[in-house]
């Protein structure tokens, strides 16, 4: 059972552990420029938030690749070792950031629906999230 998932673009097939956007619905942040967010359909709003989150992650990887050159072309080694290299670079970067700024890690309450839906297929989870964000604005 997977209790986490990766934000993945539309190129990935829908499978456990990968949260993809809705297909055949506008997705890229530029597609939403000048559009009133109140007028978006539920799937469009989900895709917009999904795209913005992916952009943040991609920018963060860009910053990490500048600081830790090993990430610019992870050397040929096992997937496990590649994952350890990436996680180590994130951990070191986070440590240096916290040392510099002295920030306490943020804390928040995990909503009950997260635990209640641990066994829900990823497509069902996407539906639940899209309904939640659509009802907010």
N, C-alpha and C positions, 0 to 999 in steps of 0.2 A: 504494500500500500504506500502510495506516495503522498506526503503531506506538504509538498512544495512543488512549484512548477517553474519552468523557464518561460519568459516571454519570447515568443518566436514569431518570425514574420510569416506571411502567407505562403512562402516557399516550402514550409514544413507541413507535413501531413498531420492531421489531427490524431494525436496519440497521447497516452497517459504521460503526464509530466511536462507537456508543452502546451502553453496557452497561446493559441493563434488567434488572429483577428477573424471577424466574419468574412467569408468569401463573398465576392460580387457586391461589395459595399465599399464606398470610398474609404480610404485608409490613411494615406500620407498626410502629414500635417499641412503641407501646402494646399491640399485639396479643400481644406476647411477655412482658408483665409477669406475674410470678409463675410463669413456666414454667421448668422445669429445662432448661437449654441442652443437657444430655447427651441428652435425649429427643427433640431435634429431628431431623427428616429432613434429608437433605442440602440439598434445595432451600430448606427453611425457614431453615436456618442461613445459607446464602448470602444470602437475602433480608434476614435480620436484620442481617448485617454490612453489606450494601449500604445498608439504610435508615439505619444509624448513621453511615456515611460521608457519605451525603447530608445528614444533619442537621448534621454538622460544617461541611460546605461552605455550607449555607444560613445557619448562624449567622455564618460568616466574611463572607459577602456582606452580612448585616445590619450587622455592625460597619463594613465598608467604606462602606456607604451612609450611615451616620451621619457618617463622617469626610469623605467625598467626595460632596457633594450632587449632583454631576453624574450620579452613578450612580442616583440616585433616579428619574430620568426621562431616560434617555439621549436627547439631542436627535436630531431627525430628520436623519440623514445616512446615508451608505453603510454597509453591514454591516462593511466593512473598517475604516472610521473608528470605528464603534462598538466593534469588537474592540480597536482600538488604544487607545481611551479606557479600556476596562476593564483591559487589560493594563498600561497606564501607572499606573492607580490602584493595582493590586496591587503593581507594582514600587516605586512611591513608598512605599507602606505598609510593604513588606518592608525597604526601605532605612532608613526611619525606625526601625523595630523593631530592626534590626541595629545602627544607630548608638546607640540607647538602651541596648541590652543587650549589645552587643559579641559576639553569638553567632556562632560559626563555622557555616557551613551543614552540616547533617548529611550524612554519607556512608554509603553501604551498597553492598554487592555486589548486582548484579542477577543473580537466579538464571538458570542456563543455559536453563531451559524457556521463559523470556521470549523470548529470541532464536530458539530453535527453533520457536516458534509464531507468528512474526510474520505468516505468511500464513494462519493459521487463521481461519475465519469466526468472528464474534463469538459466535454460539451455542455453537460448540465451545469457545471460550475460556472462556465462562461455565461450561460443564461441567467443564473442567479446574480452574478456580478453586474451584468448589463441591466437587469431590472433594478438593482439597488442604485446604480449611478444615474439611471434615467429618471428615477423618482426624486432625486435630490434637487435638480434644477429644473 
